[in-house]
Amino acid sequence: MKQRKVPLRKCIACQEMMPKRELIRVVRTPADEVLIDLTGKKAGRGAYLCGKVSCFKLAKKSKAFDRALKHPVDALIYDQLEQDFIAVEEEFLAGKEHADEES
């Protein structure tokens, strides 16, 4: 049986290539909103981060989102994303552990 190809994406902070499902997608929608997309299916330009707060802080410090999303991101949006990211990180890590148990 032929194995499926696993899509890889690069974390915008640590530059590490990882399977797409192990990363958190941040998307800039066509309406210029910047938000976290756990489904990975929202329309818009996406940037990927590993599920670590340290990577988020590095991306914030280096303005990696501005470059990856090709749009300036306000400090207010960074603050909102940071709060969302911390909340989502626990949910994301719990989902990842659950997926690992099924494999």
C-alpha positions as CSV (number, residue, x, y, z in Angstrom):
1,M,0.0,0.0,0.0
2,K,1.3,3.5,-0.9
3,Q,2.1,5.8,2.0
4,R,0.5,9.2,2.0
5,K,2.8,12.2,1.8
6,V,2.7,14.3,5.0
7,P,2.6,18.0,4.2
8,L,5.4,19.9,6.0
9,R,5.4,23.6,7.0
10,K,8.0,25.8,8.7
11,C,7.5,27.5,12.0
12,I,7.9,31.2,11.4
13,A,9.8,31.6,14.7
14,C,12.2,28.7,15.1
15,Q,12.4,27.9,11.3
16,E,11.9,24.2,12.1
17,M,10.1,22.1,9.5
18,M,7.3,20.0,11.0
19,P,4.2,18.2,9.8
20,K,1.4,20.6,9.2
21,R,-0.9,19.0,11.8
22,E,1.6,19.6,14.6
23,L,1.6,23.4,13.9
24,I,-0.8,26.2,14.8
25,R,-2.0,28.3,11.9
26,V,-2.4,32.0,12.2
27,V,-4.4,33.4,9.3
28,R,-5.0,36.9,7.8
29,T,-8.5,36.7,6.3
30,P,-9.6,38.6,3.2
31,A,-11.2,41.1,5.6
32,D,-7.7,41.8,7.1
33,E,-8.4,40.1,10.4
34,V,-5.6,38.2,12.0
35,L,-6.7,35.2,14.0
36,I,-5.8,31.7,15.1
37,D,-7.2,28.9,12.8
38,L,-7.2,25.5,14.5
39,T,-9.1,23.9,11.6
40,G,-6.5,25.0,9.0
41,K,-9.2,25.6,6.5
42,K,-10.1,29.3,6.8
43,A,-9.6,31.4,3.7
44,G,-6.7,33.7,3.7
45,R,-2.9,33.9,4.0
46,G,-1.5,31.6,6.7
47,A,1.6,31.5,8.9
48,Y,2.5,28.5,11.1
49,L,3.9,28.4,14.6
50,C,4.8,25.4,16.8
51,G,2.7,25.1,19.9
52,K,5.2,26.8,22.2
53,V,4.7,30.1,23.9
54,S,8.5,30.8,23.5
55,C,8.1,30.6,19.7
56,F,5.2,33.0,19.8
57,K,7.2,35.5,21.8
58,L,10.1,35.2,19.4
59,A,7.7,35.7,16.4
60,K,6.3,38.8,18.2
61,K,9.7,40.2,19.0
62,S,11.1,39.7,15.4
63,K,7.8,40.8,13.8
64,A,7.7,37.5,11.9
65,F,3.9,37.7,11.5
66,D,4.3,41.0,9.6
67,R,6.6,39.3,7.1
68,A,4.7,36.0,6.8
69,L,1.3,37.5,6.5
70,K,2.6,40.3,4.2
71,H,0.6,42.8,6.2
72,P,1.6,45.0,9.2
73,V,0.1,43.5,12.4
74,D,-0.8,46.0,15.2
75,A,0.5,45.6,18.8
76,L,-3.1,45.2,19.9
77,I,-3.5,42.3,17.6
78,Y,-0.3,40.8,18.9
79,D,-1.6,41.1,22.5
80,Q,-4.9,39.5,21.6
81,L,-3.1,36.7,19.7
82,E,-0.9,36.1,22.7
83,Q,-3.9,35.7,25.0
84,D,-5.6,33.5,22.4
85,F,-2.4,31.5,21.8
86,I,-1.9,30.7,25.5
87,A,-5.5,29.5,25.7
88,V,-5.3,27.6,22.5
89,E,-1.9,26.1,23.4
90,E,-3.4,23.9,26.1
91,E,-6.2,22.8,23.8
92,F,-3.8,22.2,20.9
93,L,-1.4,20.1,23.0
94,A,-4.2,18.0,24.4
95,G,-5.5,17.3,20.9
96,K,-2.0,16.4,19.8
97,E,-1.6,13.9,22.6
98,H,-5.0,12.4,21.8
99,A,-3.9,12.1,18.1
100,D,-0.7,10.4,19.2
101,E,-2.6,7.8,21.2
102,E,-4.7,6.9,18.2
103,S,-1.7,6.2,16.0
